[in-house]
């Protein structure tokens, strides 16, 4: 007896349990619904064994093909398809392709799709502007009349049906197709009016005269809508231009070159507008639109203009004040205003010139000097201003350039002015030259000569000419000792009417080393002080500073000693003590302190007794006890208060004070105190005789006070 079994995907492999086989009869059965779109076929293997499990035959392969059923609707690849077609397209123009898919077997009718257009919106100018290939899904135009200016887009509902489009058995689905009609340049721009007007002030540039407006039915901000403007007549010199405003598509008539009212008072321009791209084929409309623009020029008060500017003249330096140089005038462009022009000087650094305010005549007010620091490369510039009397007034400037010719007005001087020369031996000669601010031929070559006076000049020195620029000064050997000497040298230039000058050459005669250099190269100080004198002065200053510093330190030390003495405690027999030092530590007793004013000026007290409050001091000293020496008694009772306050201040601020050694505070205990108030103590001169015996009962702290008022010995 045989047993049957199957293996493979769908049986004992995932997905398991779909197929089972009867082990006795060998009948193969399916247990679950099959989905061809999920698994189109199964590959199983059948086995046959006897009761002992022995294989009786070789396994056989079983291929199970799942037969398709029309159980899936077509599905479009997009919910909404977008396409475009230019306006004016001819019938048969391709627009776009729509696509749908079906999961069923494409080899059977279940997966064969057919397309059709269910609806078109809007139905203008025809309800059938488009058609679709039912097999491929290609959409094409079937009618003429696509006009973007009338209909910008069409919406089509497309249906896809399987079973080759059978409406009875086939399954269907729909999608939306949006077809946008793209613009072409089928509408030229048109001016909104035939004539435009504008006005502008003269001499203004980069200003807008007027805006030129056009209309264009094409899509805004496209090349078919954007206008280009040009001037075709009325502007031969190119004073205007018309750029386009990209936002409004307006033409901006702009002045690009200055316009003179006195030359042209108005313009009549002919302008045209066209699109950036040419008109589409088949459009039988004019490509351009033209208009006329009338521009009126407004007059302005213009600045007077010097001519020529700058003006150059040549003249010799040294002209005397009051000399007439030239006339520098300006013309007022406003010929029709008949204004008056007046002149003034703006910039004259050396203040050499003046100008007549009415006729513009320029004359000198000082002598012209070519060697002035204000003259650069023989040129001297002066700026003048011309102003009219318009409202508001206008002014212009002009520059007068004076080229100054040199004259021989400067005598030469020896150069260098100071030299050094060896006393002996050679070299004891020096080469000198001359400096002359004048130019050639009013400068060199020069003639050099020693002056005749004083008489010893020629006896001590010799001067020989080397060439027209240099001469050699030599010291006669052994004639002069070391020192500074002034040698008068007369120098004459070569100008027309030569000029001579006697210059004093300062010569330092010194002892030289074997290299010919002066041993002492320092200049003699003008004050006549030598090096030793300067060193002595510096030493004296240092000693004086040391003495001042020592005096200041001594003064500070004496002040510290004086302050230390003020902290000393009075002897035991001093009746003015208020704070006494006892060998008792701690504090906290609350008692009453007596009034210091009773001891300072007892004769001036009134019978009434005044209570005073004492500030509590809660701080304790931080350091160990420090014994201060006793100081002598104060010379007057009025010093007791000062002593107490100074001692209190020193104790509060003394970082070396021992712990708990502080000023004890005695507060007012009220009227019920057994001891009574210390403020009731008066001297015999103010309050009369009183009984002070009770003071002895207060203890050793008040023994001083008891002895003072009780007549005790201690």
RAVENJO-V632171 format. One record per residue. OMEGA is omega in degrees with one decimal (NA if undefined). Layout:
omega=OMEGA
omega=OMEGA
//
This chain:
omega=-173.7
omega=175.5
omega=-176.4
omega=177.1
omega=177.7
omega=177.0
omega=177.6
omega=179.2
omega=-177.3
omega=178.6
omega=178.7
omega=177.4
omega=-177.9
omega=-6.2
omega=-173.1
omega=171.5
omega=178.5
omega=179.8
omega=174.5
omega=180.0
omega=176.6
omega=-174.3
omega=-177.4
omega=-176.7
omega=-178.7
omega=-179.9
omega=-178.9
omega=-176.6
omega=175.5
omega=-175.1
omega=-176.6
omega=176.7
omega=179.6
omega=178.5
omega=-177.5
omega=-178.5
omega=177.7
omega=175.8
omega=-175.7
omega=178.3
omega=-179.9
omega=177.7
omega=-178.9
omega=176.1
omega=-178.6
omega=-177.4
omega=176.4
omega=-178.9
omega=175.3
omega=-176.2
omega=178.9
omega=179.2
omega=179.5
omega=-179.1
omega=-178.4
omega=177.3
omega=175.4
omega=178.2
omega=178.4
omega=179.2
omega=178.3
omega=176.6
omega=-179.4
omega=176.4
omega=179.8
omega=-179.0
omega=-175.5
omega=169.6
omega=-178.7
omega=-178.2
omega=179.8
omega=176.1
omega=173.5
omega=178.2
omega=177.3
omega=-179.8
omega=176.4
omega=175.3
omega=178.3
omega=175.6
omega=179.5
omega=178.1
omega=-179.6
omega=177.6
omega=179.4
omega=175.3
omega=-179.3
omega=179.6
omega=179.8
omega=174.8
omega=-177.5
omega=179.1
omega=179.4
omega=-179.4
omega=-175.7
omega=177.8
omega=174.0
omega=-174.8
omega=173.6
omega=179.8
omega=178.8
omega=-177.4
omega=178.7
omega=-175.5
omega=-178.3
omega=179.1
omega=178.2
omega=179.4
omega=-179.8
omega=-177.9
omega=179.0
omega=-173.0
omega=173.6
omega=-176.3
omega=171.1
omega=179.5
omega=179.2
omega=-177.2
omega=176.7
omega=178.9
omega=-0.1
omega=-179.8
omega=-177.4
omega=-4.4
omega=178.8
omega=179.2
omega=179.8
omega=178.6
omega=-175.9
omega=172.2
omega=-177.5
omega=174.1
omega=-171.4
omega=179.6
omega=-174.3
omega=-177.3
omega=178.4
omega=178.2
omega=179.7
omega=177.2
omega=179.5
omega=-179.0
omega=176.0
omega=176.6
omega=175.2
omega=-176.6
omega=-177.5
omega=-179.7
omega=177.6
omega=178.8
omega=-176.4
omega=179.0
omega=177.5
omega=177.0
omega=-179.5
omega=172.1
omega=-176.6
omega=177.8
omega=174.1
omega=-176.6
omega=176.3
omega=-173.2
omega=178.6
omega=175.1
omega=179.4
omega=-177.6
omega=-176.9
omega=-175.1
omega=-175.1
omega=174.4
omega=-172.8
omega=173.6
omega=-176.7
omega=175.6
omega=-179.0
omega=177.6
omega=178.5
omega=-179.4
omega=180.0
omega=178.9
omega=-178.5
omega=-174.6
omega=168.0
omega=-176.6
omega=178.2
omega=178.6
omega=177.1
omega=176.6
omega=179.8
omega=176.9
omega=179.8
omega=176.8
omega=-178.1
omega=-175.1
omega=175.0
omega=-179.5
omega=176.8
omega=177.2
omega=-176.6
omega=177.2
omega=178.7
omega=175.7
omega=176.4
omega=177.2
omega=179.9
omega=174.6
omega=-178.4
omega=179.6
omega=179.7
omega=178.4
omega=178.0
omega=-175.0
omega=177.3
omega=172.5
omega=178.6
omega=-176.0
omega=-179.4
omega=-175.1
omega=-178.8
omega=176.2
omega=172.1
omega=179.6
omega=178.5
omega=-179.5
omega=-176.0
omega=-176.7
omega=174.9
omega=-176.4
omega=174.4
omega=177.6
omega=-176.8
omega=178.9
omega=173.7
omega=-178.8
omega=-176.0
omega=-177.6
omega=176.2
omega=179.8
omega=-177.8
omega=170.4
omega=-177.3
omega=171.5
omega=-177.5
omega=172.8
omega=-175.1
omega=-178.3
omega=-175.6
omega=-177.3
omega=179.0
omega=173.9
omega=-176.7
omega=179.1
omega=-170.4
omega=175.1
omega=-179.0
omega=176.0
omega=-178.8
omega=178.6
omega=-179.3
omega=-179.2
omega=-178.0
omega=178.5
omega=-178.3
omega=-177.8
omega=-179.7
omega=177.0
omega=171.5
omega=-173.2
omega=171.3
omega=-175.7
omega=175.8
omega=179.6
omega=175.3
omega=-178.5
omega=177.8
omega=179.9
omega=-180.0
omega=177.8
omega=179.4
omega=179.4
omega=178.3
omega=178.4
omega=-175.7
omega=177.5
omega=176.3
omega=-177.5
omega=-176.0
omega=171.7
omega=-176.0
omega=177.7
omega=179.6
omega=179.6
omega=176.7
omega=-177.1
omega=177.5
omega=-179.2
omega=-180.0
omega=-176.6
omega=175.1
omega=174.6
omega=-176.4
omega=-178.6
omega=172.5
omega=-175.3
omega=174.8
omega=177.5
omega=-7.3
omega=179.4
omega=3.5
omega=177.1
omega=-176.2
omega=175.4
omega=175.9
omega=177.8
omega=-179.9
omega=172.9
omega=177.2
omega=177.3
omega=-178.5
omega=177.6
omega=-179.2
omega=-179.9
omega=177.1
omega=-177.2
omega=-175.6
omega=173.8
omega=-176.9
omega=-174.2
omega=179.2
omega=178.0
omega=178.1
omega=-179.5
omega=-178.2
omega=-175.9
omega=-175.2
omega=179.6
omega=178.7
omega=-178.1
omega=179.2
omega=-179.7
omega=176.2
omega=-172.2
omega=176.2
omega=-179.0
omega=179.7
omega=-172.7
omega=177.3
omega=-168.8
omega=-179.3
omega=-179.9
omega=-178.6
omega=-168.4
omega=170.2
omega=-178.7
omega=177.1
omega=-174.7
omega=-175.8
omega=-173.6
omega=175.8
omega=177.4
omega=-176.3
omega=178.9
omega=-177.2
omega=172.2
omega=176.7
omega=-179.8
omega=179.0
omega=-176.9
omega=-179.9
omega=-178.4
omega=179.1
omega=177.3
omega=178.9
omega=179.5
omega=-179.8
omega=179.6
omega=178.0
omega=-178.7
omega=175.4
omega=-174.8
omega=176.4
omega=-179.3
omega=178.4
omega=-179.6
omega=175.1
omega=-176.9
omega=175.1
omega=-178.9
omega=178.0
omega=179.0
omega=-8.2
omega=-179.3
omega=178.2
omega=-177.6
omega=175.9
omega=-176.5
omega=175.4
omega=-176.5
omega=174.7
omega=179.0
omega=179.3
omega=174.7
omega=-174.4
omega=177.3
omega=-174.6
omega=168.9
omega=-177.8
omega=-178.2
omega=179.7
omega=177.6
omega=179.8
omega=177.0
omega=-179.7
omega=178.6
omega=-1.3
omega=-177.7
omega=-179.0
omega=178.8
omega=175.4
omega=-176.3
omega=-179.9
omega=177.7
omega=176.8
omega=-13.1
omega=176.9
omega=2.9
omega=175.7
omega=178.2
omega=-178.8
omega=177.3
omega=179.0
omega=175.5
omega=-178.5
omega=174.7
omega=-178.8
omega=-179.8
omega=-178.6
omega=178.3
omega=173.3
omega=12.6
omega=-178.0
omega=178.8
omega=-179.1
omega=0.4
omega=-174.8
omega=173.5
omega=-177.4
omega=-180.0
omega=174.6
omega=178.5
omega=-179.4
omega=-178.6
omega=-1.7
omega=-170.5
omega=-176.9
omega=-178.7
omega=-178.5
omega=178.3
omega=-176.7
omega=-173.1
omega=171.1
omega=-178.8
omega=-178.9
omega=-177.8
omega=176.8
omega=175.0
omega=-177.5
omega=-178.3
omega=-172.9
omega=172.2
omega=-177.8
omega=176.9
omega=-176.2
omega=176.6
omega=176.3
omega=-173.7
omega=175.0
omega=-176.0
omega=-175.9
omega=174.2
omega=179.9
omega=-179.3
omega=-179.8
omega=-176.8
omega=174.9
omega=-176.5
omega=178.0
omega=-179.3
omega=178.4
omega=-177.3
omega=-179.3
omega=179.2
omega=-174.8
omega=-177.8
omega=172.7
omega=-164.2
omega=-175.0
omega=178.0
omega=179.9
omega=179.5
omega=175.6
omega=179.9
omega=178.7
omega=178.4
omega=179.5
omega=-176.0
omega=175.1
omega=177.7
omega=-174.4
omega=174.6
omega=-173.7
omega=174.8
omega=-175.9
omega=175.8
omega=-178.3
omega=179.6
omega=177.6
omega=178.5
omega=178.4
omega=-176.7
omega=-177.5
omega=175.4
omega=176.5
omega=-177.4
omega=-174.6
omega=-178.6
omega=177.4
omega=-178.9
omega=177.1
omega=-179.4
omega=179.4
omega=179.4
omega=179.7
omega=178.9
omega=179.1
omega=178.7
omega=179.6
omega=179.1
omega=178.8
omega=179.2
omega=179.7
omega=178.9
omega=179.7
omega=178.5
omega=178.0
omega=179.0
omega=178.9
omega=179.3
omega=178.9
omega=179.1
omega=179.0
omega=179.0
omega=178.8
omega=178.6
omega=178.8
omega=-179.9
omega=179.2
omega=177.7
omega=178.1
omega=178.0
omega=179.4
omega=177.9
omega=178.8
omega=179.2
omega=-179.3
omega=179.7
omega=-178.3
omega=-178.3
omega=-179.6
omega=173.7
omega=-175.4
omega=-177.7
omega=178.0
omega=-174.0
omega=-174.9
omega=-179.6
omega=174.9
omega=178.1
omega=-179.3
omega=179.8
omega=175.7
omega=178.6
omega=177.3
omega=179.8
omega=-179.3
omega=-178.0
omega=177.5
omega=177.0
omega=178.1
omega=-179.2
omega=-178.3
omega=176.8
omega=-178.3
omega=-175.5
omega=-179.9
omega=-177.4
omega=177.5
omega=-178.0
omega=-177.2
omega=-178.4
omega=-175.3
omega=-177.1
omega=-174.4
omega=-175.7
omega=177.2
omega=-179.2
omega=-178.3
omega=179.8
omega=-174.6
omega=177.8
omega=178.5
omega=177.2
omega=-179.3
omega=178.7
omega=178.4
omega=176.3
omega=-177.5
omega=-177.0
omega=175.9
omega=176.7
omega=-174.1
omega=-172.2
omega=-176.5
omega=-177.7
omega=178.9
omega=-177.0
omega=177.2
omega=177.5
omega=179.3
omega=177.2
omega=-178.6
omega=-178.5
omega=178.1
omega=-174.1
omega=-174.3
omega=179.9
omega=-179.8
omega=-179.2
omega=-176.5
omega=-180.0
omega=179.0
omega=-179.9
omega=-177.3
omega=-178.2
omega=179.1
omega=177.7
omega=178.7
omega=179.4
omega=179.4
omega=-179.8
omega=-179.9
omega=-174.3
omega=-176.1
omega=179.0
omega=-178.1
omega=-178.9
omega=-178.9
omega=179.1
omega=172.4
omega=177.0
omega=-173.1
omega=177.6
omega=178.3
omega=-175.6
omega=178.9
omega=-177.7
omega=176.9
omega=-174.3
omega=178.6
omega=-175.8
omega=-177.4
omega=-178.0
omega=178.2
omega=-176.1
omega=-177.7
omega=-176.4
omega=175.8
omega=-178.9
omega=178.9
omega=180.0
omega=176.8
omega=175.2
omega=-178.7
omega=-177.6
omega=-175.1
omega=-174.2
omega=179.3
omega=-178.8
omega=177.8
omega=-179.9
omega=-178.1
omega=-177.8
omega=-177.1
omega=179.7
omega=179.7
omega=179.8
omega=-175.5
omega=177.3
omega=-175.5
omega=-178.4
omega=-176.7
omega=179.8
omega=177.6
omega=-177.7
omega=179.1
omega=178.2
omega=-177.7
omega=-175.4
omega=-179.4
omega=177.6
omega=179.0
omega=-178.2
omega=-174.0
omega=NA
//
